[in-house]
Amino acid sequence: RSHDQSLDLDLDLAEQQNDTNTVFYVQYAHARLASIRRKVEAEGGAPEIDLAALATDISEPLHSSEKRLVKRLGDFPIVIAEAAERRQPHRLFHYAQDLASDVAKFYRDCRVAGDEIPADVTARRLATCDAARSVLKLNLQLVGVSAPDRM
């Protein structure tokens, strides 16, 4: 869409609190990631995260859902630059929708913590969750929407 095109808003859809409402869907992904952090901390604390070590020493291959999420996170600076350069702020929200979808797949496929999950995998996945939460929060703030930690 061009930045000078008009929009049609469906107010009934905007009031729905389910995944057909894209704002709710993105906010829910943010809240889910915050919940993962809270749960890990409640179950004995989050492991120390050494980001430099995570980048170079991966003891276990990444799950495809984890790879997809990490790749999507890496696209964020490009999306922001293109949205600003082309005056297309809707790109930010389309990105947020895609990121929320990747978060849902990651959540479905990848346990972050538990007795059977090695500490380095927990640290890596928790760092991924924290990064995704930060990007979702920033993205929501850029389009003027709240990023709740609980829903």
C-alpha positions in Angstrom: 0.0 0.0 0.0 1.0 3.5 -0.6 1.3 5.9 2.4 -1.4 8.1 0.9 -4.0 5.4 0.5 -7.0 5.3 2.8 -7.8 2.4 5.0 -11.0 0.6 5.9 -11.1 -0.4 9.5 -13.3 -3.2 10.8 -14.1 -2.1 14.3 -15.9 -5.3 15.2 -12.8 -7.3 14.3 -10.6 -4.8 16.3 -12.6 -5.5 19.4 -12.3 -9.3 19.2 -9.8 -10.9 21.6 -8.7 -13.8 19.5 -6.2 -14.6 16.8 -8.4 -13.2 14.1 -7.5 -9.8 15.6 -3.9 -9.3 14.5 -3.2 -6.7 17.2 -4.3 -9.2 19.8 -2.3 -12.0 18.2 0.9 -9.9 18.3 0.2 -8.7 21.9 -0.5 -12.3 22.9 2.9 -13.5 21.5 4.6 -10.8 23.6 2.7 -11.8 26.7 3.5 -15.5 26.1 7.2 -14.7 25.8 7.1 -12.7 29.1 5.4 -15.7 30.7 8.2 -18.1 29.6 10.7 -15.8 31.3 8.6 -15.7 34.5 8.2 -19.4 34.5 11.9 -20.1 34.0 12.7 -17.7 36.8 10.1 -19.2 39.1 11.5 -22.7 38.6 14.9 -22.0 39.9 16.1 -19.0 38.0 17.3 -18.3 34.5 20.8 -19.5 33.6 23.5 -17.0 33.0 23.5 -16.1 29.3 26.8 -15.5 27.6 25.8 -14.2 24.2 29.3 -14.4 22.7 29.5 -18.1 23.7 26.0 -18.7 22.4 27.0 -17.3 19.0 30.0 -19.6 18.7 29.4 -22.7 20.7 26.1 -24.5 19.9 26.2 -28.0 21.3 23.0 -29.1 19.7 21.6 -28.2 16.3 18.8 -25.6 16.2 15.3 -26.9 15.6 13.8 -25.6 12.4 11.3 -23.5 14.3 14.1 -22.0 16.3 16.1 -21.2 13.1 13.1 -19.6 11.5 12.6 -17.4 14.6 16.2 -16.3 14.8 16.3 -15.5 11.1 13.1 -13.4 11.4 14.7 -11.5 14.3 17.7 -10.7 12.1 15.4 -9.2 9.5 14.1 -6.5 11.9 16.6 -3.8 11.2 16.0 -4.2 7.4 12.3 -4.0 7.9 12.5 -0.8 9.9 14.9 0.8 7.4 12.6 -0.1 4.4 9.5 1.0 6.2 11.0 4.4 6.9 12.6 4.8 3.5 9.5 3.8 1.6 7.1 5.6 4.0 5.2 2.3 4.5 4.6 1.9 8.3 2.3 -1.1 7.6 5.5 -3.1 6.9 6.2 -3.0 10.6 3.0 -4.6 11.5 3.2 -7.2 8.8 6.6 -8.1 10.2 5.1 -8.3 13.7 2.4 -10.6 12.5 5.0 -12.9 10.9 7.2 -12.8 14.0 4.2 -13.6 16.2 3.5 -16.6 14.0 7.1 -17.8 14.3 6.9 -17.4 18.1 3.8 -19.6 18.1 5.6 -22.3 16.1 8.7 -22.0 18.3 6.5 -22.3 21.4 4.8 -25.4 20.0 8.0 -27.1 18.9 10.8 -26.1 21.4 10.7 -26.5 25.1 12.7 -23.7 26.7 13.4 -25.3 30.1 12.9 -28.5 32.0 14.8 -31.3 33.6 15.5 -33.0 30.2 16.6 -29.7 28.6 20.4 -29.1 28.8 21.3 -25.8 30.5 23.0 -24.4 27.4 19.9 -25.1 25.3 17.7 -23.4 28.0 20.1 -20.4 27.9 20.0 -20.2 24.1 16.3 -20.5 23.9 15.6 -18.1 26.7 17.9 -15.6 24.9 15.9 -16.1 21.7 12.7 -15.6 23.7 14.0 -12.4 25.2 15.2 -11.1 21.9 11.8 -11.8 20.3 10.0 -10.2 23.2 12.2 -7.0 22.8 11.6 -6.8 19.1 7.8 -7.4 19.5 7.7 -4.7 22.2 9.6 -2.2 20.1 7.5 -3.0 17.0 4.3 -2.5 18.9 5.5 0.8 20.4 6.5 2.1 17.0 2.9 1.6 15.8 1.4 3.0 19.0 0.1 -0.2 20.6 0.8 -1.5 24.1 2.9 -4.6 24.7 1.4 -6.3 27.8 3.3 -8.8 29.8 0.1 -10.6 30.8 -3.2 -11.3 29.0 
